[in-house]
Amino acid sequence: MIKKYFYFVLIICLSANSLVGQLVIAKPTFVFLQACSNANFNTFEIQINFSASPSLNSNNQFIIELSDPAGSFLSPSVVYTTAIGEITASGQKVIISFPITTSGEKYQLRVRSTIPAVTGDKSNAFAAYYKAHDEQFTINNTVATASYCAGGNYTLRIDPDGNTVSNSPLKYPSLTYNWYRDNGTSLPKTLVLSAGPGNYTVTQPGTYFVETNYGTCTSNSYSNRVQVTESTTAASASITSSKGNPFCIAQGPTILSVGAGNSYQWFKDDVPISGATSQTYQATTSGKYSVKVDYGSCQASAFIQLQEFRISSTINVPPSNSLNTGETLGVTVTTDASSPTFQWFLNSKVIANATTNNYTASSTGNYKIIVTQNGSCTITNELFFEITGANTSIPTNVPNIPNLISANNDGINDTWVIPQDYSSGSNSNVTIISSNGEIVMQTNNYLNDWPNDSINVKNINPVYYYIITTQDNQVIKGSITVIK
């Protein structure tokens, strides 16, 4: 009875081995030594090798699995599954792609089948990396120098996206980085941190840079170099302007930057600038700019007297002028601009052919001259003056300031005429205010012509108030009653 049972079990075992033995899957083969993929290239040819006896099941599928970076298949990734009946003979090839999280030196591939369920041998180990980032990036806000106090340290960081940075590798959380000290062209670089984070704390002076960790795969994902020094005496700092000093305001802000430290505070004309606490500051105007840099165990300050490219222009006439009929006014522009151009305007319209630094004006109205210095930095000045007609019907000399006028257009006492000591040419400021407190007229060149427009006098004679401020700051006040 025991012998019969033994033979029965033996027959079952032999039968099971015979079923499995119908398909033997060898390790897959490929021609690449390492798989370095990216968004533009991620196709690799894999050859499936097996022997089937008597023949391969027509409903079978082959599944290609990828190990973890250490070569373990405890939790493999499926990188390709054939269609039913797609593979009919050993040695056929398929195209696979690697997951975007692939990163390691000891990956392996294996093939398994579905009918029957057989798992093949593992491939040779190989390096594989998906290069999610494959271009140059920046560290330390592109500033090429940094310093730390004696006995201290300084932390270099990969710049995140923002503030003109749009290609930071930090947007890919799965990446790690190799930090290096550059020892010069004649010496090999020194790896100071392998497969580390996006920052590195420097404790030894030198020139440092970082590369995205793609193992033995080469890439273009590397940073600028930063020279880090240790201050053995008092800490120092200096400010640079990206557009030079002076700078051209027409070309936009200039970026002020200082050597890297732990924290910063910028000032304009010795007043702290709210929120200006980064390594750089965008300046849009001239002035004294300074910054305090904290290096940890010591501090330093720096300043720059930022200047703008400017031109200065003047004209030889006062802002307000009056002409009698037939008179002209010669106006000349003086400027320190090199190779300037000129354009004259009357009442906001271009005066044809008025393109030199002088013009003879004969018409009343508002004039403007635009002086332009062209070149790499275009700078303009605008100058203004006005010409009014002299009112010959108004008396030019009265002894006292009147407080009564009759604005009825009868040619007698129609306007408020004041002594020459306060009218045009005296540089006195004349202001007239309504009983409601509204300023109805204000000028430094009163032409004895108020009111210019008719005043509607109904049942009550309106009262206005005047304030005259002379050139030597004497103030005269009073009222003006307008009657029918």
C-alpha positions in Angstrom: 0.0 0.0 0.0 2.8 2.4 0.8 4.6 1.7 -2.5 1.4 2.4 -4.4 1.0 5.7 -2.7 4.6 6.6 -3.4 4.2 5.8 -7.1 1.0 7.9 -7.2 2.7 11.0 -5.7 5.7 10.5 -8.0 3.4 10.4 -11.0 1.7 13.7 -9.9 5.0 15.5 -9.4 6.3 14.3 -12.7 3.2 15.4 -14.4 3.4 18.9 -12.8 7.0 19.3 -13.8 6.2 18.3 -17.3 3.5 21.1 -17.5 5.8 23.8 -16.3 8.6 22.5 -18.4 6.6 23.2 -21.5 7.8 26.9 -21.3 11.2 28.1 -20.0 11.9 31.8 -20.1 15.5 32.9 -20.2 16.7 36.3 -19.1 15.8 39.2 -21.5 18.6 40.7 -23.5 19.3 44.3 -24.7 22.1 46.2 -26.3 22.3 49.3 -24.0 24.6 49.4 -21.0 22.6 52.1 -19.2 19.1 53.6 -19.8 19.3 57.4 -19.7 15.9 58.6 -20.7 14.1 62.0 -20.7 10.9 63.6 -22.1 12.3 63.5 -25.6 13.8 60.0 -25.5 12.4 57.0 -23.7 12.3 54.0 -26.0 14.5 50.9 -25.4 14.5 47.6 -27.3 14.1 44.4 -25.2 14.5 40.9 -26.7 12.3 38.2 -25.1 14.0 34.8 -25.0 12.2 31.4 -24.2 11.8 27.8 -25.3 8.4 26.2 -25.6 7.6 22.5 -26.0 5.7 21.5 -27.9 4.5 25.0 -28.8 3.6 28.4 -27.2 0.0 28.7 -26.0 -1.8 31.1 -28.4 -3.5 32.9 -25.5 -0.3 33.6 -23.7 0.9 37.1 -22.8 4.4 38.2 -21.8 4.8 40.8 -19.1 8.1 42.7 -18.7 8.9 43.8 -15.1 11.4 46.3 -13.7 13.0 45.8 -10.3 13.5 48.5 -7.7 16.9 50.5 -7.9 18.6 47.8 -5.8 17.5 44.9 -8.1 14.7 43.6 -5.9 11.5 42.3 -7.5 9.4 42.3 -4.2 7.3 45.1 -5.7 8.2 45.3 -9.4 6.9 47.8 -12.0 5.3 46.6 -15.2 6.9 48.4 -18.1 5.4 46.3 -21.0 2.6 43.8 -21.5 2.2 42.1 -24.9 -1.1 41.6 -26.5 -2.6 38.1 -26.5 -0.6 36.1 -29.1 1.7 39.0 -29.9 4.9 37.0 -29.3 5.0 33.7 -31.2 8.7 32.9 -31.4 11.7 33.4 -29.1 14.0 36.3 -29.9 11.3 38.7 -30.8 11.7 42.3 -29.6 9.5 44.9 -28.0 9.9 48.6 -27.1 9.7 49.6 -23.5 9.7 53.0 -21.6 11.0 53.6 -18.1 8.9 55.3 -15.4 9.7 58.9 -14.7 10.7 58.0 -11.2 13.5 55.7 -12.4 16.8 56.5 -10.7 19.4 54.0 -9.7 22.5 51.9 -10.7 21.3 48.3 -10.2 18.0 47.8 -12.0 17.1 44.5 -13.6 14.4 43.3 -15.9 12.6 40.0 -16.1 9.9 38.4 -18.2 6.9 36.3 -17.0 4.1 34.6 -18.9 0.4 34.2 -18.2 -0.3 30.7 -19.8 1.3 29.0 -18.2 2.3 31.3 -15.3 6.1 31.2 -15.5 8.6 33.7 -14.3 11.9 34.0 -16.2 15.4 34.7 -15.2 16.6 38.2 -14.2 18.6 40.3 -16.7 22.0 41.7 -16.1 22.1 44.7 -13.8 22.2 48.1 -15.4 22.0 51.8 -14.5 18.7 53.6 -15.4 17.7 57.3 -14.8 14.8 59.3 -16.1 16.2 62.8 -16.5 13.1 64.9 -15.6 15.3 68.0 -15.7 18.0 68.3 -18.3 19.1 71.9 -18.6 21.3 74.4 -16.7 19.8 76.0 -13.6 20.9 78.6 -11.0 21.9 78.7 -7.4 22.4 81.6 -5.0 20.2 83.9 -7.1 22.9 83.8 -9.8 25.2 85.8 -7.5 28.8 84.5 -8.1 30.2 85.2 -4.6 29.2 84.6 -1.0 31.0 85.0 2.4 30.6 83.7 5.9 32.2 84.7 9.2 35.2 83.0 10.6 34.1 79.8 12.2 30.7 80.0 10.7 29.1 78.6 7.5 27.0 79.5 4.5 24.2 77.6 2.9 24.0 77.4 -0.9 20.5 76.8 -2.3 19.0 75.9 -5.7 16.8 78.8 -6.8 13.1 77.9 -6.9 10.8 79.1 -9.7 9.9 82.8 -9.5 11.7 86.1 -9.9 12.6 85.3 -13.6 13.5 81.7 -12.7 11.3 79.2 -14.6 13.4 76.1 -15.0 14.2 75.1 -11.4 14.7 71.3 -10.9 13.1 71.7 -7.5 9.7 71.3 -9.2 10.6 67.6 -9.5 10.5 66.3 -5.9 11.9 62.9 -6.7 15.3 64.3 -7.8 18.4 64.3 -5.7 21.6 66.3 -6.2 25.4 65.9 -6.1 27.3 69.0 -4.7 30.9 69.6 -5.8 33.8 71.8 -5.0 35.6 73.0 -8.1 39.3 72.7 -7.7 40.3 74.4 -11.0 40.8 73.2 -14.6 43.9 71.2 -13.7 42.4 69.2 -10.8 39.4 66.9 -10.6 36.3 68.2 -8.8 35.6 67.0 -5.3 32.2 65.4 -4.5 31.2 67.0 -1.1 27.6 65.6 -0.9 26.1 62.7 -2.9 22.4 62.3 -3.6 21.6 65.2 -1.3 18.8 67.8 -1.1 18.6 71.1 -3.0 20.9 72.9 -0.5 24.4 72.5 0.9 26.0 74.1 3.9 29.6 75.3 3.1 32.1 75.2 5.9 35.3 75.4 3.8 36.1 78.2 1.4 36.0 77.3 -2.3 34.1 77.4 -5.5 30.9 75.3 -5.4 28.3 74.0 -7.9 25.7 71.3 -8.0 24.5 68.7 -10.5 21.2 66.8 -10.7 22.0 63.2 -9.5 21.7 61.0 -12.6 24.4 58.6 -11.5 26.5 57.4 -14.5 24.2 59.1 -17.0 25.4 62.4 -18.3 23.1 65.4 -18.4 23.0 69.1 -18.9 21.3 69.7 -15.5 24.0 71.6 -13.6 24.3 75.0 -11.9 26.4 78.1 -12.0 29.5 78.3 -9.8 29.7 80.3 -6.6 32.9 81.3 -4.9 32.5 81.2 -1.1 35.0 82.9 1.1 35.6 83.0 4.8 36.1 86.4 6.4 39.1 86.4 8.7 38.6 90.0 9.7 35.6 92.3 9.8 32.9 91.3 7.3 32.5 93.3 4.2 29.9 93.7 1.5 29.4 95.6 -1.8 26.5 96.4 -4.1 26.4 96.0 -7.8 23.9 97.5 -10.3 22.9 95.2 -13.2 22.5 98.2 -15.6 25.5 100.1 -14.3 25.7 103.4 -12.5 24.4 105.7 -13.7 21.6 103.6 -15.2 19.0 104.3 -17.9 15.6 104.5 -16.3 13.9 104.3 -19.8 15.1 100.7 -19.9 13.4 99.7 -16.7 14.6 98.9 -13.2 18.2 98.1 -12.4 18.8 95.1 -10.1 20.9 95.9 -7.1 22.6 92.8 -5.6 24.9 92.1 -2.7 27.1 89.1 -1.8 25.1 86.3 -0.2 24.4 86.2 3.5 21.8 84.8 5.9 19.5 87.8 5.8 19.2 91.3 4.3 17.5 94.7 4.8 17.6 97.3 2.1 17.4 101.1 2.7 16.6 104.1 0.4 18.1 107.4 1.6 18.7 105.7 5.0 15.1 104.7 5.4 14.2 101.0 5.6 12.4 99.7 2.5 9.4 97.7 3.6 9.6 94.1 2.4 13.1 94.5 0.8 14.7 91.6 2.6 16.2 89.5 -0.2 19.6 89.4 -1.8 18.5 91.7 -4.6 16.4 94.8 -5.0 14.8 96.4 -8.1 15.6 100.1 -8.1 13.6 102.4 -10.3 14.9 105.8 -9.2 18.2 107.4 -8.3 19.3 107.9 -4.7 21.4 106.5 -1.9 20.7 102.7 -1.5 22.2 100.7 1.3 21.9 97.2 2.7 22.7 95.4 5.9 23.8 91.8 5.5 23.7 89.3 8.4 26.3 86.5 8.0 25.4 84.8 11.3 28.1 85.7 13.7 29.0 89.0 12.0 27.3 91.7 9.9 28.3 94.1 7.1 26.8 97.1 5.4 27.2 98.5 1.9 25.8 101.5 0.0 25.7 102.8 -3.6 24.8 106.3 -4.7 22.7 105.3 -7.7 22.4 107.8 -10.4 20.3 108.1 -13.6 21.4 109.3 -17.0 19.9 112.8 -17.2 19.9 115.9 -19.3 19.2 119.5 -18.2 17.4 122.0 -20.4 16.1 125.6 -19.9 14.5 128.4 -21.9 15.2 132.1 -21.8 11.7 133.3 -21.2 9.4 133.2 -18.1 6.4 130.8 -17.9 3.9 133.5 -18.8 4.4 136.2 -21.5 2.2 138.8 -23.2 2.5 140.3 -26.7 0.9 143.3 -28.3 -0.3 143.0 -31.9 2.6 142.6 -34.3 5.1 141.8 -31.6 7.2 138.5 -31.5 9.0 136.6 -28.8 12.4 134.9 -29.4 12.7 131.7 -27.4 16.0 129.8 -27.1 16.6 126.4 -25.5 19.9 125.7 -23.7 20.7 122.0 -22.9 23.6 119.9 -21.9 22.3 117.0 -24.0 24.8 115.6 -26.6 23.4 115.7 -30.1 19.9 116.7 -29.0 16.8 117.0 -31.1 14.0 119.5 -30.6 10.3 119.6 -31.4 8.1 122.6 -30.7 4.3 122.5 -30.0 1.6 125.1 -29.9 -1.6 124.1 -28.1 -0.5 120.4 -28.2 0.0 120.5 -32.0 3.3 120.1 -33.7 4.7 123.3 -35.2 5.9 122.3 -38.6 9.7 122.7 -39.2 10.3 123.9 -35.6 13.1 121.5 -34.9 16.0 123.7 -33.7 16.8 125.1 -30.3 15.3 128.5 -31.1 11.9 129.7 -32.3 10.3 133.1 -32.8 6.8 133.0 -31.4 4.1 135.4 -32.6 0.9 133.6 -31.8 -0.8 133.4 -28.4 -1.3 130.1 -26.8 0.4 127.3 -24.8 3.9 126.3 -26.0 5.8 123.1 -25.3 9.3 122.0 -26.4 10.5 118.4 -26.2 14.3 118.0 -26.0 15.5 114.5 -26.7 18.8 112.8 -26.4 18.8 109.6 -28.5 21.2 106.7 -28.3 21.5 103.6 -26.1 19.5 105.5 -23.5 16.8 107.8 -24.8 16.2 110.8 -22.4 13.7 113.7 -22.8 13.0 117.0 -21.2 9.7 119.0 -21.6 9.7 122.8 -21.3 6.6 125.0 -21.2 5.6 128.7 -21.6 2.5 130.6 -22.6 1.9 133.8 -24.6 -1.2 135.9 -24.0 -2.4 139.1 -25.8 -1.9 142.4 -24.1 -5.3 144.0 -23.1 -4.7 147.6 -24.2 -8.2 148.6 -23.3 -7.5 148.1 -19.6 -5.9 151.0 -17.6 -2.3 150.1 -16.8 -2.0 152.2 -13.7 -4.5 152.6 -10.8 -3.7 153.8 -7.3 -5.8 151.4 -5.2 -7.2 147.9 -5.3 -10.9 148.3 -6.2 -13.6 146.3 -4.3 -16.4 146.9 -6.8 -16.7 146.1 -10.5 -19.6 146.1 -13.0 -19.1 143.1 -15.4 -21.8 144.2 -17.9 -19.6 144.6 -20.9 -20.2 148.3 -21.2 -16.5 149.0 -21.5 -16.4 150.8 -18.1 -15.1 149.0 -15.0 -15.8 145.6 -16.6 -12.8 143.9 -15.1 -10.9 144.0 -11.8 -7.9 146.3 -12.4 -5.3 146.4 -9.7 -2.1 148.5 -9.3 1.0 147.5 -11.3 2.7 146.6 -8.1 0.6 143.4 -8.1 -0.3 142.8 -11.7 1.6 141.2 -14.6 5.4 141.4 -14.2 5.4 141.8 -10.5 5.6 138.1 -9.7 2.7 138.5 -7.2 0.4 135.6 -6.7 -3.3 136.6 -7.2 -6.1 134.3 -6.1 -9.8 135.0 -6.3 -12.2 132.8 -4.3 -16.0 132.6 -4.6 -18.3 133.0 -1.6 -18.6 129.1 -1.7 -14.8 128.8 -1.1 -14.1 127.8 -4.7 -10.9 129.1 -6.3 -12.1 130.8 -9.5 -8.7 132.2 -10.6 -5.1 131.9 -9.5 -2.0 133.2 -11.3 1.4 134.7 -10.9 0.9 136.9 -14.0 -2.4 138.7 -13.5 -3.4 140.6 -16.7 -6.2 142.8 -15.1 -8.7 140.7 -17.1 -10.9 139.0 -14.5 -13.6 138.0 -15.0 -12.8 136.4 -18.4 -16.3 135.0 -18.6 -19.5 136.8 -18.0 -20.9 136.5 -14.4 -24.6 135.9 -14.1 -25.9 138.6 -11.7 -29.4 137.9 -10.6 -31.2 139.5 -7.6 -28.1 139.4 -5.4 -24.8 141.0 -6.3 -22.2 138.2 -5.8 -19.2 138.8 -3.6 -15.7 137.3 -4.2 -12.6 137.4 -2.1 -9.0 138.1 -3.2 -5.7 137.2 -1.7 -2.6 138.8 -3.1 0.9 137.5 -2.1 3.7 139.7 -3.2 7.2 138.6 -4.2 8.5 139.5 -0.7 5.6 137.5 0.9 3.4 140.4 1.9 -0.3 139.3 1.9 -3.2 141.6 1.0 -6.8 140.4 1.4 -10.2 141.9 0.5 -13.5 141.5 -1.2 -14.9 142.2 -4.7 -18.6 142.9 -5.3 -19.9 142.4 -8.8 -22.9 144.6 -9.6 -25.1 144.9 -12.7 
